[in-house]
Amino acid sequence: MNEDKLVSKEKIGMFVWNYFTNDARVLRSCTALADAGYKVDLIAIHDATDELLKKKEDYSNHFRVYRVNGRLPKSINYPLALMNRIKRILLRRKPLLVIFVALVAFMIYLQPLIVILLLGIGVALSTQKVRVIIQRSYIFLQMVKIGFKGKYDIYHSNDLNTLPQGIICSKLKFFKRRKLIYDSHEVQTSRTGYTPWFHNNLEKTLIKFPDVIINENHTRAKHTEELYGFYPEVIHNYPFVSKPEELEKVDLHELLDLPQAEPILLYQGGVQIGRGLDKVVEATPLFKKGVVVFIGDGKIKPQLEERVRELGLEERVKFIPKVPVDELNRYTPNGYLGFQVLNNVCFNHYSASSNKLFEYMMSGVPVIACSFPEIQKVVEKEATGICVDSHDPESIAKGVNYLLDNPDIREEMSQNARLAREKYNWDLEKLEFLKIYKELAIN
């Protein structure tokens, strides 16, 4: 038994607003708590399109995962589909027929007052927005139900989209309130895809309820202090310590039918806006040699693939679908270098010290990195790569070509990365994470 194992009967109820299939940070948190003796349940969302994904499972004998329905039940879905049909008829200017059909059809499912309310919403908003609101509310209520039913001692909300669930389950108790941790992995008030006025006010309203607040690095913690007047705990997003060179490597040269001498210029992670991937593609013709390999999926992948075709770079840019997080370190060592070239599209990107930076480090892969404070601090202090202007394809190309022209320096950076992984890893960082729980249990 681990000497650090706690004699604890405390139950942890943790929320995360995703399918929990590739969330490395939450996996590390749950595993650390379970190994320390806590009973941990993770409440996530079920993906009905994934036949292999279980609604309830014991994850590697460490903790239990409960996934709530991500799809609306038929009793709600059918009326919404009918509403959409009615809306299309409305657009054809047949209002009297619409009202008659709507009232008759909806009476089958709902009471008249609710019918009128839904019709009003359907006219005021697009059907898609109504569906999203109802679907998210349905997921939210399921999470709250499991959270209450579990009777947990401590609740842990990952990011702003699960903080309301944590507050309701921990603070709205008739007899005894429970402790709540708000673990904010991102800057909720300035990130892509978020509405500033809404999320700013939501976090400002809810931030008073958690007992402990965690940020991912000190740049973000200082930002929180500026907003709310207190400095949160800091738990860095470091990966599990690993030595991928001791594992059986997936040979990307063989997989992609590339010459073994051809350097692989690697990006792994979400193919999303603001990550500088379009700039990497634009820079590719300027690289003296090498093949860019993107491992991952995301919203802008089709546009990126189309841009590659437009530039005639099919032989120099390759795409591989995302791989499971626990398999990724068998792919990463293929990289001659790795890209971490976020663009400054929001403070969330600017303040990031993202997981992939340290994943490259674990595999001894030097990085071409953006010159943002947290990332630059690590790269330059440990001499594990080159910092560039991530908004400029020419600057990216200059960094890549420097490492291509200087294999000895590249090898030195690779060795530095392997040394640095003994410092930047979850095995050490989790001790700080567990201290938070120990102190919370005492107070």
Beta strands, then each sheet from edge to edge (+ up, - down):
strand 1: 11-15
strand 2: 39-46
strand 3: 56-59
strand 4: 63-69
strand 5: 154-158
strand 6: 179-183
strand 7: 212-215
strand 8: 233-234
strand 9: 264-268
strand 10: 291-295
strand 11: 317-320
strand 12: 337-340
strand 13: 367-370
strand 14: 385-388
sheet 1: 3+ 4- 2- 1- 5- 6- 7- 8-
sheet 2: 11+ 10+ 9+ 12+ 13+ 14+
end
